[in-house]
Amino acid sequence: MVMEKNESKLILSESGMVTADFLFSLFITGMFGCLLFAMCFTFSIVEVTQYISYSATRAALSGGKDFDSQRNRAQAKVDQLLGNAVLAPLLKNGWFNVTLKDMRLGETASDYYNGQNEYPMSAIPNSDGGPDFYVPAAGVRLNLQAKVLEMNLGPLGKIESDNGDGFSLTIDSLMFREPSQQECQQLINTRYQRILNQDASEGGHYQSAVGAAPVAIPMEDTGC
């Protein structure tokens, strides 16, 4: 009889340890679940933000009357999508914050994104041994701040950014720009004046070889 009582007490003690292990495992699993949910949700919002950036870039760079109208169209598209009835609750719920960082549409030489400093992968090696050529790109960039990733996971520790300003990244869509209506009109007027002022002694014909008869006249394709 004594042996049976001792065995019964031993079984009760082991069942208590199993319960404690189960609760601890359940807690850890819940913490990892929260982390995975936050990461998956963030990746989904990154795709949504990428779509907004692309839409704004296309609205700006697909022609237009002039640079001012292109910038206005890009800003209007960003405001429209950020205020969308479906997207706004996702982007303005306190977990995420999406704002316009900048836009460069190629109005001046400095109004492009500098590939050498910002996007070095756009370099094209110079066959003549000179400095590499960087593809000039224009577009709209957004800033995404993911506050949902800042959380305290208890025994797993606290997740926070290195600088304390939150987890943020730049979302961009960079493309080659198309000329505006104003630029096309200026180009056509300039070309027309050159035709009117053309001198028979001027060159401009392309020759396939020295002394050969001209076979083509070069004309750039500017999209106008």
C-alpha positions as CSV (number, residue, x, y, z in Angstrom):
1,M,0.0,0.0,0.0
2,V,2.9,2.4,0.8
3,M,4.4,1.8,-2.7
4,E,1.1,2.7,-4.4
5,K,0.7,6.0,-2.5
6,N,4.3,7.0,-3.4
7,E,3.7,6.2,-7.1
8,S,0.5,8.2,-7.1
9,K,2.3,11.3,-5.7
10,L,5.0,10.9,-8.3
11,I,2.5,10.8,-11.2
12,L,0.8,14.0,-9.9
13,S,4.1,15.8,-9.7
14,E,5.1,14.9,-13.2
15,S,1.7,16.0,-14.6
16,G,2.2,19.5,-13.0
17,M,5.6,19.8,-14.8
18,V,4.0,18.9,-18.1
19,T,1.3,21.6,-17.6
20,A,4.0,24.2,-16.9
21,D,5.9,23.2,-20.0
22,F,2.8,23.4,-22.1
23,L,1.9,26.9,-20.9
24,F,5.5,28.1,-21.4
25,S,5.6,26.6,-24.9
26,L,2.2,28.1,-25.7
27,F,3.4,31.5,-24.6
28,I,6.6,31.3,-26.7
29,T,4.5,30.2,-29.7
30,G,2.2,33.1,-29.3
31,M,5.1,35.5,-29.2
32,F,6.6,34.0,-32.4
33,G,3.1,34.2,-34.0
34,C,2.8,37.9,-33.2
35,L,6.3,38.4,-34.7
36,L,5.5,36.5,-37.9
37,F,2.1,38.3,-38.2
38,A,3.8,41.7,-37.9
39,M,6.5,40.7,-40.5
40,C,4.0,39.3,-43.0
41,F,1.7,42.3,-42.6
42,T,4.6,44.6,-43.1
43,F,5.7,42.9,-46.3
44,S,2.1,43.2,-47.6
45,I,2.1,47.0,-46.9
46,V,5.4,47.3,-48.7
47,E,3.8,45.9,-51.8
48,V,0.9,48.3,-51.4
49,T,3.3,51.2,-51.0
50,Q,5.2,50.1,-54.0
51,Y,2.0,50.2,-56.1
52,I,1.3,53.8,-54.9
53,S,4.8,54.8,-55.8
54,Y,4.6,53.2,-59.3
55,S,1.2,54.7,-60.0
56,A,2.4,58.2,-59.1
57,T,5.5,57.8,-61.2
58,R,3.5,56.7,-64.2
59,A,1.1,59.6,-63.7
60,A,4.0,62.0,-63.8
61,L,6.2,60.6,-66.4
62,S,3.7,59.6,-69.1
63,G,3.9,62.9,-70.9
64,G,1.8,65.9,-69.8
65,K,1.6,69.6,-70.6
66,D,4.7,70.7,-68.7
67,F,6.7,69.9,-65.6
68,D,4.3,71.7,-63.2
69,S,1.4,69.6,-64.5
70,Q,3.5,66.4,-64.2
71,R,4.3,67.2,-60.6
72,N,0.7,68.1,-59.8
73,R,-0.5,64.8,-61.3
74,A,2.0,62.8,-59.3
75,Q,1.0,64.6,-56.1
76,A,-2.7,64.1,-56.8
77,K,-2.2,60.4,-57.4
78,V,-0.3,60.0,-54.1
79,D,-3.0,61.9,-52.2
80,Q,-5.8,59.9,-54.0
81,L,-4.3,56.5,-53.1
82,L,-3.3,57.4,-49.6
83,G,-6.8,58.6,-49.0
84,N,-8.5,55.6,-50.6
85,A,-11.3,54.2,-48.5
86,V,-9.7,50.7,-48.6
87,L,-6.0,51.6,-48.3
88,A,-6.3,54.5,-45.8
89,P,-7.3,52.2,-42.8
90,L,-4.2,50.1,-43.5
91,L,-1.8,53.0,-43.9
92,K,-3.1,55.3,-41.2
93,N,-4.0,52.9,-38.3
94,G,-1.0,53.7,-36.2
95,W,1.0,50.7,-37.3
96,F,2.3,52.2,-40.5
97,N,3.0,55.7,-41.8
98,V,3.4,56.4,-45.5
99,T,4.6,59.9,-46.6
100,L,5.9,61.4,-49.8
101,K,9.7,61.6,-49.6
102,D,10.6,63.4,-52.9
103,M,10.0,63.4,-56.6
104,R,12.5,64.1,-59.4
105,L,11.1,64.4,-62.9
106,G,14.2,65.5,-64.9
107,E,13.4,69.2,-65.3
108,T,17.1,70.1,-64.8
109,A,20.3,68.1,-64.8
110,S,20.1,67.8,-61.0
111,D,16.5,66.8,-61.0
112,Y,17.4,63.1,-61.6
113,Y,18.3,60.5,-59.0
114,N,22.1,60.3,-58.9
115,G,23.0,56.7,-59.7
116,Q,26.6,57.1,-58.5
117,N,25.6,57.9,-55.0
118,E,22.1,56.6,-54.5
119,Y,21.8,53.8,-57.1
120,P,25.3,52.6,-58.0
121,M,23.9,49.4,-59.7
122,S,22.8,51.6,-62.6
123,A,26.3,52.1,-63.8
124,I,27.2,51.3,-67.4
125,P,30.9,50.7,-68.0
126,N,32.6,53.1,-70.4
127,S,34.2,51.2,-73.3
128,D,36.7,54.0,-73.8
129,G,38.2,53.6,-70.3
130,G,36.6,56.8,-69.0
131,P,34.3,57.1,-66.0
132,D,31.3,54.9,-66.0
133,F,27.9,56.2,-67.1
134,Y,25.0,56.1,-64.7
135,V,21.5,55.8,-66.1
136,P,19.5,58.9,-65.2
137,A,16.2,58.0,-63.7
138,A,13.2,59.9,-62.6
139,G,10.3,59.0,-60.4
140,V,8.5,59.3,-57.0
141,R,9.8,58.0,-53.7
142,L,7.8,57.3,-50.6
143,N,8.9,56.8,-47.0
144,L,7.3,53.9,-45.1
145,Q,7.6,53.6,-41.4
146,A,6.6,50.3,-39.9
147,K,5.7,51.0,-36.2
148,V,4.1,47.5,-35.9
149,L,7.5,45.9,-35.8
150,E,8.4,47.7,-32.6
151,M,7.1,45.4,-29.9
152,N,8.0,43.8,-26.6
153,L,8.0,40.0,-26.8
154,G,8.6,39.4,-23.1
155,P,11.3,36.7,-22.6
156,L,12.2,37.0,-26.3
157,G,13.3,40.6,-25.8
158,K,12.2,43.9,-27.2
159,I,12.4,44.8,-30.9
160,E,13.4,48.3,-31.7
161,S,15.4,50.1,-34.4
162,D,19.0,51.0,-33.9
163,N,18.5,54.8,-34.0
164,G,15.2,54.8,-32.1
165,D,13.3,56.4,-34.9
166,G,11.4,53.3,-35.9
167,F,11.8,50.9,-38.8
168,S,11.6,52.9,-42.0
169,L,12.5,52.4,-45.6
170,T,12.4,54.2,-48.9
171,I,10.0,52.8,-51.6
172,D,10.7,54.0,-55.1
173,S,9.7,53.5,-58.7
174,L,12.3,54.9,-61.1
175,M,11.7,55.1,-64.9
176,F,12.9,56.9,-68.0
177,R,10.8,60.0,-68.4
178,E,8.8,60.9,-71.4
179,P,8.9,64.5,-72.9
180,S,6.2,66.9,-72.0
181,Q,4.0,68.7,-74.5
182,Q,6.0,71.9,-73.9
183,E,9.3,70.1,-74.6
184,C,8.0,68.6,-77.8
185,Q,6.8,71.9,-79.0
186,Q,10.1,73.5,-78.3
187,L,11.9,70.6,-80.1
188,I,9.7,70.8,-83.1
189,N,10.1,74.6,-83.3
190,T,13.8,74.3,-83.1
191,R,14.0,71.6,-85.7
192,Y,11.7,73.7,-88.0
193,Q,14.0,76.7,-87.7
194,R,17.0,74.7,-88.5
195,I,15.3,73.4,-91.6
196,L,14.4,76.9,-92.7
197,N,18.0,78.1,-92.0
198,Q,19.7,75.1,-93.6
199,D,22.6,75.8,-95.7
200,A,23.5,73.6,-98.6
201,S,27.1,73.6,-97.5
202,E,26.2,72.1,-94.1
203,G,26.7,68.5,-93.5
204,G,24.4,66.2,-91.5
205,H,24.2,63.3,-93.9
206,Y,25.4,59.9,-92.6
207,Q,27.8,58.1,-94.9
208,S,28.5,54.4,-94.6
209,A,32.1,54.9,-95.7
210,V,34.5,57.7,-96.6
211,G,33.5,59.0,-100.0
212,A,30.4,56.9,-100.3
213,A,27.0,58.4,-101.2
214,P,24.8,59.3,-98.2
215,V,22.5,56.5,-97.3
216,A,20.6,57.9,-94.3
217,I,19.9,61.1,-92.3
218,P,20.1,60.6,-88.5
219,M,17.1,61.7,-86.5
220,E,16.8,61.1,-82.8
221,D,13.7,59.4,-81.3
222,T,12.6,61.6,-78.5
223,G,9.1,60.3,-78.0
224,C,7.5,63.4,-79.4
